Amino acid sequence: MIQIFGTNKSFDTKAAQRFFKERRIDFQFVDLKEKEMSPGEFDSVVSALARETGSRADAIDLLIDNKAKDYASIAYLDDSEKESKLFENQVKLMKQPVCRNGKTAATVGLQQKVWENW
């Protein structure tokens, strides 16, 4: 089952939902304003991205929205602190949408080429 994490205000999140709807692929939308990722979900997303990027630190950097208003609050932290700061402030700091296919695959932002292979 594919999960889409994002907010209803995010145009990219809406585009991701439309992508899967048009292909009649079942997905679960999780509005981060109502229910943020659990520690387990967050860890599985970071782990899946780390397999692609090579490290957890790179995966966290990929998840951080550098256009967010609160970006300065995380930009200059050590890598060890960034992960907990991002987890605590998912709505304000995370790039959207975050799509997860099971526990092994995840994407950040619009990644239609990757989704087509799912």
C-alpha positions, 0 to 999 in steps of 0.5 A: 500500500502506498502512503502519501504524507503531506498537507491539503495545501500543498500543490505537489501533494495534490499532484501526487494524489492525482497521479495515483488516482488516475492510474487507479492505484490505491493509496492512503493519504496522511495529512501531516497537520492532523497526524504526523509520522510515527517514529517507526514511519519516519525511520522507515522513510529515512532508511529507504531514502538512505539506501538511495542516497548512501547515508542517513544524513543525506536522506535527512537533507533530502527531506528538509524543505529549504524553502520553508519559513522555518528553514533557518531553525534547522539549516545550521544544526549538526547532522545528529540534531537535524533528524530530531528537529525534523521529526519534531517539526514535520509540517513546518520543515519537511518537503512534501509529498513524502510517498512510501511504498511499503517499508523499502521504498520512499520518495520526496517531492514529485517523483513520477518516474519512480512511482511508475516503477512501483 
